[in-house]
């Protein structure tokens, strides 16, 4: 626990720097009211629109759903969305796959565009360091599944929009929790609201020794946010995020090592150091500042503009090398909306642009016992991307809603190798991708509390700069962007007297120039284009409000269930003398079913039970090795007490992997030496207490 951060926490609290307002403690517990689909408004495709009028597959995780699980990680809550699989290979090491998009992500998040409070959080090179965010930075998460390039640019997987809790949130809290494998967590969230401005301060410290050898985590995240209303026409928001992250990388195990001792780190051999000997780990410090303004000239014409800048320092000793990076970046996004009444037709036109740029100074050294050795190469990596988009929404007669979208996308990588020890030379290469137009067409027909939607969208995903320039120093300028077209049909709404929410989606996605990962003999991940893939799927989300706002002992009882069917295959894929055509797509589970029950009582006791079934997963392109299917059961219970209008308390405890299932959450695909497995923790426990206070 860092004394400096504890001192800051005590100082802010004791000095009364924040002036909290009256607390509503019941809002911080499990849901006490139904949330019908026709009452939910989402940002979705870059406009605040009712979910029933949205022509596309969108998943939603709100604050109550995040709180229903262990708040050290957002993984279980994200995995309740059908079509989404979030993996945690070790504490702090995340991957997100939307409809199988993890195929080309050996680590981190790729092929998925992420925004935080409307700020582009994904680097212009296409990678996202999702682990820099803590759960305390997430109040609501919206997931758009499938290509959304007509509004958000590159990425065939989808888009993740993350929003902090509203600045007008009146509830202040300080919490402490402990758990298995040395997990310790401290968090605080303080707010003040005045007539013309709001301020919030959030801080979280989390550390853990980890289930496996060499899998420790230590992370501090601090967020300052404010909202200011200078007039009835203008609102300005500012966000400052600082993250200090360290985690160890235990490495993949082969099947024999996995069965013998899943808690061990990757051992060394005659060709390479092990994870412990090489001190395989990541240390990163990150600073982000974002400023946005919403301005409305009149009722029909408005603009939102976001500007940001960020700074990052990154250090990564690994098995064969030692990498040090520093990055500076910035950019912005602007959108104009004009609402046009045309007789009986309501129309809106949205037009805007997004620009990002970054300079990455990257040096690779040899790794000698966990310390940097001889310099191998020194690069300056410049990347920029520009997106111009336009979209029209038409509210037609008979409750038809039409959406037309189009964007123009540009991307450039400039790699200046200052030092190349092997070649004893310096040189410069540039990868300028051809501009891409990405159209989208969507149509909705609404029937009272139900809606049928259909869409056709085109998407593309260029290789990330880490794909083009690998850790071993090779530069592959021949990599081409993935391109594909997605057809989608869905049906969502409420029925049985508003007690059942349902959201059903069927899709077919045809992807060309699919990028897959391979490993060199040294274990370095390389990337190549294959032929194409066919991806067919069906996704279902159901919510049953069995009891709602009852005066009896059980006030609320809610059942949620999601099912994912993904039938993904390589349609045309030949590798050297092998033909993988017709094989299942690597890293994709064909069936996933997640169901949960959430109960809330009059005295303040709440309970969440969740069951997750994940089918077997092919681990290599040949489909010769599979990860076994697994069944997870999670439970969380708590008690929340309000002493008066100014003070309350919450006590909670939970268990993950209740039946001690042996499984791997985040496998290494096409791994050299058959080191596919990243074992997940067995049965583990957590518990904690929160102090809730107001004025």
MARMI-603879 format. One record per residue (C-alpha): residue in three letters; x, y, z. Coordinates in steps of 0.25 Angstrom, whole numbers, padded with zeros to 4 digits, always signed. Example, Ala and Ser with C-alpha at 12.3 -4.5 7.8 and 13.67 -1.06 7.14 Angstrom:
Ala+0049-0018+0031 Ser+0055-0004+0029 
REM end
This chain:
Unk+0000+0000+0000 Unk+0006+0013-0004 Unk+0007+0024+0007 Unk+0006+0035-0002 Unk-0008+0031-0008 Unk-0013+0028+0006 Unk-0009+0042+0011 Unk-0016+0048-0001 Unk-0028+0040+0002 Unk-0029+0045+0016 Unk-0025+0059+0013 Unk-0037+0060+0002 Unk-0047+0054+0012 Unk-0042+0061+0025 Unk-0041+0075+0019 Unk-0055+0074+0013 Unk-0050+0079+0000 Unk-0062+0072-0007 Unk-0075+0077-0002 Unk-0084+0064-0003 Unk-0099+0066-0004 Unk-0110+0057+0001 Unk-0108+0042-0001 Unk-0118+0033-0007 Unk-0112+0020-0002 Unk-0122+0011-0008 Unk-0117+0014-0022 Unk-0104+0008-0019 Unk-0110-0006-0017 Unk-0115-0016-0027 Unk-0126-0011-0037 Unk-0139-0007-0030 Unk-0147-0004-0043 Unk-0149-0011-0057 Unk-0141-0005-0068 Unk-0149-0008-0081 Unk-0142-0007-0094 Unk-0152+0003-0099 Unk-0148+0012-0088 Unk-0133+0011-0090 Unk-0125+0022-0097 Unk-0111+0019-0103 Unk-0100+0026-0110 Unk-0099+0014-0120 Unk-0096+0019-0134 Unk-0092+0033-0129 Unk-0105+0038-0125 Unk-0114+0038-0113 Unk-0125+0029-0118 Unk-0135+0019-0112 Unk-0130+0005-0112 Unk-0142+0000-0119 Unk-0139+0010-0131 Unk-0125+0005-0132 Unk-0122-0003-0144 Unk-0111-0012-0139 Unk-0106-0021-0128 Unk-0103-0014-0115 Unk-0100-0019-0102 Unk-0100-0011-0089 Unk-0094-0013-0075 Unk-0098-0003-0065 Unk-0092+0000-0051 Unk-0102-0009-0044 Unk-0097-0021-0053 Unk-0083-0018-0050 Unk-0085-0017-0035 Unk-0092-0031-0035 Unk-0078-0037-0037 Unk-0064-0036-0031 Unk-0061-0021-0034 Unk-0046-0024-0035 Unk-0049-0027-0050 Unk-0060-0024-0060 Unk-0058-0038-0067 Unk-0070-0045-0062 Unk-0079-0034-0064 Unk-0074-0032-0079 Unk-0076-0047-0081 Unk-0091-0046-0079 Unk-0092-0039-0092 Unk-0095-0050-0103 Unk-0084-0050-0114 Unk-0074-0044-0104 Unk-0063-0051-0098 Unk-0053-0044-0089 Unk-0041-0051-0084 Unk-0031-0049-0073 Unk-0019-0057-0075 Unk-0013-0052-0061 Unk-0017-0041-0052 Unk-0016-0028-0061 Unk-0014-0035-0074 Unk-0027-0034-0082 Unk-0032-0038-0096 Unk-0046-0034-0102 Unk-0052-0042-0113 Unk-0065-0037-0120 Unk-0070-0048-0129 Unk-0057-0055-0130 Unk-0048-0043-0132 Unk-0037-0049-0122 Unk-0031-0057-0134 Unk-0020-0047-0136 Unk-0018-0042-0122 Unk-0007-0049-0115 Unk-0008-0039-0103 Unk-0016-0026-0101 Unk-0028-0022-0109 Unk-0028-0021-0124 Unk-0038-0020-0135 Unk-0048-0013-0125 Unk-0049+0002-0124 Unk-0050+0007-0109 Unk-0055+0021-0105 Unk-0055+0026-0090 Unk-0064+0038-0087 Unk-0065+0041-0102 Unk-0049+0041-0103 Unk-0043+0032-0113 Unk-0035+0022-0103 Unk-0030+0013-0114 Unk-0017+0017-0120 Unk-0016+0022-0135 Unk-0008+0009-0137 Unk-0021+0001-0133 Unk-0016-0005-0120 Unk-0023-0002-0106 Unk-0017-0003-0093 Unk-0030-0007-0086 Unk-0023-0011-0073 Unk-0020+0004-0070 Unk-0034+0006-0066 Unk-0040+0001-0053 Unk-0054-0002-0050 Unk-0056+0011-0043 Unk-0054+0018-0056 Unk-0066+0010-0062 Unk-0081+0014-0059 Unk-0087+0009-0072 Unk-0081+0001-0083 Unk-0088+0000-0097 Unk-0083-0010-0107 Unk-0086-0009-0122 Unk-0084-0023-0128 Unk-0079-0024-0142 Unk-0073-0013-0152 Unk-0076+0001-0148 Unk-0067+0008-0157 Unk-0077+0017-0163 Unk-0076+0025-0150 Unk-0064+0020-0142 Unk-0054+0016-0153 Unk-0045+0004-0153 Unk-0049-0009-0146 Unk-0057-0021-0150 Unk-0059-0026-0136 Unk-0067-0014-0131 Unk-0067-0002-0122 Unk-0067-0001-0106 Unk-0072+0012-0101 Unk-0069+0014-0086 Unk-0075+0025-0077 Unk-0071+0028-0063 Unk-0082+0030-0053 Unk-0089+0043-0056 Unk-0083+0055-0049 Unk-0096+0059-0042 Unk-0095+0045-0035 Unk-0098+0049-0021 Unk-0093+0037-0014 Unk-0079+0037-0008 Unk-0072+0024-0003 Unk-0059+0019+0002 Unk-0057+0004+0001 Unk-0047-0007+0005 Unk-0047-0021+0000 Unk-0038-0034+0002 Unk-0037-0047-0005 Unk-0030-0060-0009 Unk-0016-0060-0014 Unk-0012-0047-0007 Unk-0022-0038-0013 Unk-0024-0024-0006 Unk-0032-0013-0011 Unk-0035+0002-0007 Unk-0044+0011-0014 Unk-0051+0024-0012 Unk-0061+0032-0020 Unk-0064+0047-0016 Unk-0074+0056-0022 Unk-0079+0071-0021 Unk-0090+0077-0029 Unk-0093+0092-0030 Unk-0103+0099-0039 Unk-0093+0102-0050 Unk-0082+0091-0048 Unk-0079+0077-0043 Unk-0066+0071-0038 Unk-0062+0057-0035 Unk-0050+0050-0030 Unk-0047+0035-0031 Unk-0036+0027-0027 Unk-0033+0012-0027 Unk-0021+0004-0022 Unk-0021-0011-0025 Unk-0010-0021-0023 Unk-0009-0036-0023 Unk+0001-0047-0022 Unk-0006-0055-0033 Unk-0011-0070-0034 Unk+0001-0074-0042 Unk+0016-0072-0039 Unk+0021-0059-0044 Unk+0007-0053-0046 Unk+0007-0041-0037 Unk-0001-0028-0039 Unk+0001-0014-0034 Unk-0008-0003-0040 Unk-0012+0011-0036 Unk-0022+0019-0044 Unk-0027+0033-0041 Unk-0037+0041-0048 Unk-0042+0056-0047 Unk-0054+0060-0055 Unk-0062+0072-0055 Unk-0074+0078-0063 Unk-0077+0093-0065 Unk-0089+0100-0070 Unk-0085+0114-0075 Unk-0099+0117-0081 Unk-0111+0109-0086 Unk-0104+0107-0099 Unk-0091+0102-0094 Unk-0086+0090-0085 Unk-0071+0087-0084 Unk-0065+0074-0077 Unk-0051+0071-0073 Unk-0045+0058-0070 Unk-0031+0055-0064 Unk-0027+0040-0063 Unk-0014+0035-0057 Unk-0010+0021-0057 Unk+0002+0014-0051 Unk+0002-0001-0055 Unk+0011-0013-0052 Unk+0008-0027-0054 Unk+0017-0040-0056 Unk+0015-0049-0068 Unk+0015-0064-0064 Unk+0015-0069-0078 Unk+0008-0081-0085 Unk+0009-0095-0081 Unk+0009-0108-0090 Unk-0001-0118-0087 Unk+0008-0127-0078 Unk+0012-0115-0070 Unk-0002-0110-0069 Unk-0007-0124-0063 Unk+0005-0125-0054 Unk+0005-0112-0047 Unk-0004-0101-0053 Unk+0001-0090-0043 Unk+0015-0091-0048 Unk+0021-0080-0057 Unk+0027-0084-0071 Unk+0040-0091-0068 Unk+0053-0089-0076 Unk+0059-0098-0085 Unk+0072-0099-0093 Unk+0067-0089-0103 Unk+0061-0078-0095 Unk+0060-0073-0081 Unk+0047-0075-0073 Unk+0038-0065-0068 Unk+0044-0063-0055 Unk+0058-0063-0059 Unk+0055-0052-0070 Unk+0046-0044-0061 Unk+0035-0045-0071 Unk+0026-0033-0067 Unk+0020-0020-0071 Unk+0022-0006-0064 Unk+0014+0005-0070 Unk+0011+0020-0066 Unk+0000+0027-0073 Unk-0006+0041-0073 Unk-0018+0045-0081 Unk-0025+0059-0081 Unk-0038+0061-0089 Unk-0047+0073-0091 Unk-0060+0073-0098 Unk-0071+0083-0101 Unk-0085+0082-0104 Unk-0091+0094-0111 Unk-0105+0096-0116 Unk-0107+0108-0125 Unk-0122+0106-0125 Unk-0132+0094-0123 Unk-0128+0088-0137 Unk-0113+0090-0138 Unk-0103+0085-0128 Unk-0088+0081-0128 Unk-0079+0073-0119 Unk-0064+0074-0119 Unk-0054+0066-0111 Unk-0039+0069-0111 Unk-0029+0060-0103 Unk-0014+0058-0101 Unk-0007+0046-0094 Unk+0007+0042-0090 Unk+0012+0028-0087 Unk+0024+0021-0082 Unk+0025+0006-0084 Unk+0035-0005-0080 Unk+0034-0019-0084 Unk+0045-0030-0080 Unk+0041-0043-0087 Unk+0047-0056-0090 Unk+0057-0052-0102 Unk+0057-0037-0101 Unk+0055-0024-0092 Unk+0046-0013-0098 Unk+0046+0001-0094 Unk+0036+0011-0100 Unk+0031+0025-0098 Unk+0019+0030-0105 Unk+0013+0044-0107 Unk+0000+0045-0114 Unk-0013+0054-0116 Unk-0025+0057-0125 Unk-0039+0060-0125 Unk-0053+0057-0130 Unk-0064+0066-0134 Unk-0078+0064-0139 Unk-0089+0073-0143 Unk-0104+0069-0143 Unk-0115+0076-0150 Unk-0130+0072-0148 Unk-0138+0074-0160 Unk-0154+0073-0159 Unk-0159+0070-0173 Unk-0174+0069-0173 Unk-0178+0056-0166 Unk-0163+0051-0166 Unk-0153+0055-0155 Unk-0139+0055-0160 Unk-0125+0057-0154 Unk-0112+0059-0161 Unk-0099+0056-0154 Unk-0085+0060-0159 Unk-0072+0060-0153 Unk-0057+0056-0153 Unk-0047+0049-0144 Unk-0032+0050-0144 Unk-0021+0043-0135 Unk-0006+0044-0136 Unk+0005+0038-0127 Unk+0020+0037-0127 Unk+0026+0025-0120 Unk+0041+0024-0117 Unk+0044+0009-0116 Unk+0057+0002-0112 Unk+0059-0013-0112 Unk+0070-0019-0104 Unk+0075-0033-0101 Unk+0070-0038-0087 Unk+0081-0043-0078 Unk+0074-0049-0065 Unk+0063-0039-0065 Unk+0072-0027-0068 Unk+0074-0019-0081 Unk+0086-0024-0089 Unk+0092-0019-0102 Unk+0083-0010-0111 Unk+0078-0018-0123 Unk+0070-0007-0130 Unk+0064+0007-0127 Unk+0052+0012-0134 Unk+0043+0024-0136 Unk+0029+0020-0139 Unk+0020+0031-0144 Unk+0005+0027-0147 Unk-0007+0036-0150 Unk-0021+0033-0155 Unk-0032+0042-0160 Unk-0047+0038-0161 Unk-0058+0047-0167 Unk-0072+0042-0166 Unk-0087+0046-0169 Unk-0100+0039-0164 Unk-0114+0042-0167 Unk-0126+0037-0158 Unk-0140+0037-0164 Unk-0152+0035-0155 Unk-0162+0030-0166 Unk-0177+0028-0165 Unk-0183+0015-0159 Unk-0171+0014-0148 Unk-0160+0011-0158 Unk-0146+0017-0155 Unk-0135+0017-0166 Unk-0121+0020-0164 Unk-0110+0023-0174 Unk-0096+0024-0171 Unk-0082+0026-0178 Unk-0068+0029-0174 Unk-0055+0031-0181 Unk-0043+0026-0174 Unk-0028+0028-0175 Unk-0016+0022-0167 Unk-0001+0024-0168 Unk+0011+0017-0161 Unk+0025+0024-0162 Unk+0036+0015-0156 Unk+0050+0021-0155 Unk+0060+0011-0150 Unk+0071+0020-0144 Unk+0080+0008-0140 Unk+0080-0007-0145 Unk+0091-0014-0139 Unk+0089-0026-0148 Unk+0090-0018-0161 Unk+0099-0007-0155 Unk+0091+0003-0162 Unk+0079+0013-0161 Unk+0067+0014-0170 Unk+0053+0018-0171 Unk+0041+0011-0177 Unk+0026+0016-0178 Unk+0013+0009-0179 Unk+0002+0017-0185 Unk-0011+0009-0185 Unk-0020+0012-0197 Unk-0032+0021-0192 Unk-0045+0012-0189 Unk-0059+0016-0190 Unk-0068+0009-0180 Unk-0084+0010-0183 Unk-0095+0005-0174 Unk-0110+0003-0176 Unk-0120+0000-0165 Unk-0135-0001-0164 Unk-0144-0002-0152 Unk-0159-0006-0151 Unk-0165-0003-0137 Unk-0177-0010-0132 Unk-0181-0003-0119 Unk-0171-0009-0109 Unk-0164-0018-0119 Unk-0155-0015-0131 Unk-0150-0023-0143 Unk-0136-0017-0149 Unk-0127-0021-0160 Unk-0114-0015-0165 Unk-0103-0017-0175 Unk-0089-0011-0171 Unk-0075-0011-0177 Unk-0063-0011-0168 Unk-0048-0012-0169 Unk-0037-0014-0159 Unk-0023-0010-0163 Unk-0011-0017-0156 Unk-0007-0011-0143 Unk+0007-0005-0143 Unk+0011-0016-0134 Unk+0007-0026-0145 Unk+0016-0018-0155 Unk+0028-0017-0146 Unk+0030-0028-0137 Unk+0038-0029-0124 Unk+0049-0037-0131 Unk+0051-0025-0140 Unk+0045-0030-0153 Unk+0037-0021-0162 Unk+0026-0027-0170 Unk+0020-0016-0180 Unk+0013-0027-0188 Unk+0002-0028-0177 Unk-0012-0024-0183 Unk-0024-0019-0175 Unk-0035-0029-0172 Unk-0048-0025-0180 Unk-0062-0031-0178 Unk-0077-0029-0180 Unk-0087-0032-0169 Unk-0102-0035-0170 Unk-0110-0035-0158 Unk-0125-0037-0154 Unk-0130-0035-0140 Unk-0143-0035-0131 Unk-0143-0028-0118 Unk-0154-0023-0108 Unk-0162-0025-0096 Unk-0174-0035-0094 Unk-0182-0042-0083 Unk-0187-0029-0077 Unk-0173-0023-0077 Unk-0167-0034-0069 Unk-0158-0040-0080 Unk-0147-0033-0088 Unk-0142-0040-0100 Unk-0131-0037-0110 Unk-0129-0047-0122 Unk-0119-0045-0133 Unk-0114-0054-0145 Unk-0103-0049-0153 Unk-0094-0054-0165 Unk-0080-0047-0166 Unk-0071-0050-0178 Unk-0056-0046-0175 Unk-0045-0045-0186 Unk-0030-0044-0184 Unk-0032-0050-0170 Unk-0020-0047-0161 Unk-0015-0059-0152 Unk-0004-0060-0143 Unk+0008-0070-0143 Unk+0020-0071-0135 Unk+0035-0072-0139 Unk+0044-0082-0134 Unk+0049-0072-0123 Unk+0034-0071-0119 Unk+0032-0057-0125 Unk+0018-0054-0130 Unk+0017-0052-0145 Unk+0005-0048-0154 Unk+0001-0052-0168 Unk-0011-0051-0176 Unk-0019-0063-0180 Unk-0031-0065-0189 Unk-0044-0062-0183 Unk-0054-0067-0172 Unk-0069-0069-0171 Unk-0075-0065-0158 Unk-0089-0068-0155 Unk-0095-0066-0142 Unk-0108-0065-0133 Unk-0108-0057-0120 Unk-0119-0056-0109 Unk-0121-0048-0097 Unk-0132-0049-0088 Unk-0136-0042-0075 Unk-0148-0047-0066 Unk-0153-0038-0055 Unk-0160-0048-0046 Unk-0162-0038-0034 Unk-0161-0023-0036 Unk-0162-0013-0025 Unk-0170-0022-0016 Unk-0173-0018-0001 Unk-0170-0032+0004 Unk-0157-0038+0009 Unk-0152-0040-0005 Unk-0153-0027-0012 Unk-0147-0030-0026 Unk-0143-0043-0032 Unk-0137-0043-0046 Unk-0132-0054-0056 Unk-0123-0051-0067 Unk-0118-0061-0078 Unk-0110-0059-0090 Unk-0106-0070-0101 Unk-0096-0069-0112 Unk-0095-0078-0124 Unk-0083-0075-0133 Unk-0081-0084-0145 Unk-0068-0078-0150 Unk-0059-0085-0160 Unk-0047-0083-0169 Unk-0053-0083-0183 Unk-0040-0082-0191 Unk-0027-0084-0183 Unk-0015-0091-0188 Unk-0002-0090-0180 Unk+0010-0096-0187 Unk+0006-0110-0191 Unk-0005-0111-0181 Unk-0020-0107-0184 Unk-0028-0102-0173 Unk-0040-0099-0181 Unk-0053-0103-0173 Unk-0046-0103-0160 Unk-0053-0096-0148 Unk-0047-0082-0145 Unk-0036-0082-0135 Unk-0039-0077-0121 Unk-0054-0076-0123 Unk-0064-0084-0114 Unk-0076-0089-0122 Unk-0085-0089-0110 Unk-0086-0080-0098 Unk-0097-0079-0088 Unk-0097-0069-0076 Unk-0109-0068-0066 Unk-0111-0061-0053 Unk-0121-0058-0042 Unk-0120-0045-0035 Unk-0128-0044-0022 Unk-0131-0031-0013 Unk-0138-0031+0000 Unk-0145-0021+0009 Unk-0135-0022+0020 Unk-0124-0019+0010 Unk-0118-0033+0008 Unk-0115-0036-0007 Unk-0110-0048-0014 Unk-0105-0051-0028 Unk-0102-0065-0034 Unk-0096-0067-0048 Unk-0093-0079-0056 Unk-0084-0079-0068 Unk-0083-0090-0078 Unk-0072-0088-0089 Unk-0070-0099-0100 Unk-0057-0105-0104 Unk-0048-0095-0112 Unk-0039-0099-0123 Unk-0025-0094-0120 Unk-0018-0095-0133 Unk-0022-0094-0148 Unk-0021-0109-0150 Unk-0031-0111-0140 Unk-0022-0122-0134 Unk-0022-0116-0120 Unk-0034-0111-0112 Unk-0036-0105-0098 Unk-0047-0113-0090 Unk-0061-0107-0088 Unk-0063-0102-0074 Unk-0074-0098-0064 Unk-0072-0087-0055 Unk-0081-0083-0043 Unk-0080-0069-0036 Unk-0087-0064-0024 Unk-0087-0051-0017 Unk-0095-0047-0005 Unk-0096-0034+0003 Unk-0103-0025+0013 Unk-0106-0010+0012 Unk-0110-0002+0023 Unk-0114+0013+0024 Unk-0113+0019+0038 Unk-0118+0032+0034 Unk-0118+0042+0022 Unk-0103+0045+0024 Unk-0097+0031+0026 Unk-0098+0017+0021 Unk-0090+0004+0020 Unk-0089-0008+0011 Unk-0083-0021+0015 Unk-0080-0032+0004 Unk-0074-0045+0001 Unk-0073-0054-0011 Unk-0067-0067-0017 Unk-0062-0069-0031 Unk-0061-0083-0038 Unk-0069-0089-0026 Unk-0067-0103-0031 Unk-0052-0101-0033 Unk-0052-0104-0048 Unk-0039-0105-0056 Unk-0038-0096-0068 Unk-0030-0086-0076 Unk-0036-0072-0078 Unk-0028-0066-0089 Unk-0020-0077-0097 Unk-0008-0074-0106 Unk-0012-0078-0120 Unk-0003-0085-0130 Unk+0007-0085-0119 Unk+0021-0091-0122 Unk+0025-0102-0113 Unk+0010-0105-0111 Unk+0010-0095-0099 Unk-0005-0091-0101 Unk-0010-0091-0087 Unk-0011-0079-0077 Unk-0017-0085-0065 Unk-0028-0078-0057 Unk-0030-0078-0042 Unk-0037-0089-0035 Unk-0047-0086-0024 Unk-0044-0072-0018 Unk-0051-0063-0009 Unk-0053-0048-0006 Unk-0060-0039+0003 Unk-0060-0024+0007 Unk-0067-0012+0013 Unk-0071+0001+0008 Unk-0074+0014+0015 Unk-0085+0022+0008 Unk-0087+0037+0013 Unk-0093+0050+0009 Unk-0095+0063+0015 
REM end
